[in-house]
Amino acid sequence: MASNSKKLAFWTEHSRQWRSSGLTQKAYCAQENLALKTFEYWHRQVLATQKSRKGFAPKVTLAAVSVPPDNAVITTGILLYSPGGWRVDLPAQIGPSVLGALLAMLP
């Protein structure tokens, strides 16, 4: 049986890959042939381990985007994901000024 540190390393990598995949946990687990409940357990363990490390600061990756003028309407939906696992699903009809205000409120 693998040691806890090897298991943690295994699940830390899967947690990182899931966050960057854009998939839900369920879809990622199906794609990778992982048990969802096991993934959820280890994802919580990974987060707890990262938060308990001294000087922990979550890695945030920002992407450059262009914002259309205020009178334009975005024609595709927008999904925002956080490293902590939350997701915001915005409708395609959201205006740029509303989107800008929402993004300004995020941590």
C-alpha positions in Angstrom: 0.0 0.0 0.0 1.3 3.5 -0.9 2.4 5.8 1.9 0.2 8.8 2.8 2.8 11.1 1.3 2.7 9.3 -2.0 -1.1 9.3 -2.0 -1.2 13.0 -1.2 1.2 13.7 -4.1 -0.9 11.6 -6.4 -4.1 13.4 -5.4 -2.4 16.8 -5.4 -1.6 16.3 -9.0 -5.1 15.2 -9.9 -6.5 18.2 -8.0 -4.2 20.5 -10.0 -5.2 18.8 -13.2 -8.9 19.0 -12.4 -8.7 22.7 -11.6 -7.0 23.5 -14.9 -9.3 21.2 -16.9 -12.4 23.3 -16.7 -14.5 20.2 -16.0 -16.7 19.5 -13.1 -15.3 17.1 -10.5 -17.8 14.4 -11.7 -16.7 14.8 -15.4 -13.0 14.9 -14.5 -13.3 11.7 -12.4 -15.3 9.9 -15.2 -12.6 11.0 -17.7 -9.7 9.8 -15.5 -11.6 6.7 -14.2 -11.5 7.9 -10.6 -14.1 7.3 -7.9 -15.8 10.7 -7.3 -16.2 10.2 -3.5 -12.5 9.3 -3.2 -11.5 12.3 -5.3 -13.7 14.6 -3.2 -12.1 13.2 0.0 -8.6 13.7 -1.2 -9.3 17.1 -2.7 -10.3 18.2 0.7 -7.1 16.7 2.2 -5.0 18.5 -0.5 -6.7 21.8 0.3 -6.3 21.3 4.1 -2.6 20.5 3.6 -2.0 23.5 1.4 -3.7 25.8 3.9 -1.8 24.4 6.8 1.6 25.1 5.2 3.3 28.1 6.6 3.1 31.1 4.2 0.5 29.3 2.1 -0.8 31.5 -0.7 -3.0 29.9 -3.4 -1.6 30.2 -6.9 -3.8 32.5 -9.0 -3.5 32.5 -12.7 -4.9 35.5 -14.6 -5.6 35.5 -18.3 -5.7 38.6 -20.5 -9.1 39.3 -21.9 -10.5 42.0 -24.1 -13.7 43.7 -23.0 -16.2 44.9 -25.6 -17.7 48.3 -25.5 -20.6 49.0 -23.0 -23.2 48.8 -25.7 -22.0 45.3 -26.9 -23.6 42.1 -25.7 -21.5 39.0 -25.1 -22.9 36.2 -27.2 -21.4 33.2 -25.4 -21.8 32.2 -21.7 -19.0 32.8 -19.3 -17.7 30.3 -16.7 -15.5 31.5 -13.8 -13.7 28.9 -11.7 -11.7 29.4 -8.5 -8.8 27.2 -7.3 -11.0 26.5 -4.2 -13.6 24.8 -6.5 -16.4 27.3 -6.8 -17.9 28.1 -10.2 -19.9 31.1 -11.5 -21.9 30.4 -14.6 -22.9 33.7 -16.2 -25.5 34.0 -19.0 -24.6 35.0 -22.5 -26.6 38.2 -22.3 -24.6 39.7 -19.5 -23.4 43.2 -20.4 -19.8 44.3 -20.1 -20.4 46.8 -17.4 -22.2 44.2 -15.2 -19.4 41.8 -15.9 -16.8 44.4 -15.0 -18.6 45.2 -11.7 -18.8 41.5 -10.8 -15.1 40.9 -11.5 -14.2 43.9 -9.4 -16.0 42.3 -6.4 -14.1 39.0 -6.6 -11.2 38.4 -4.2 
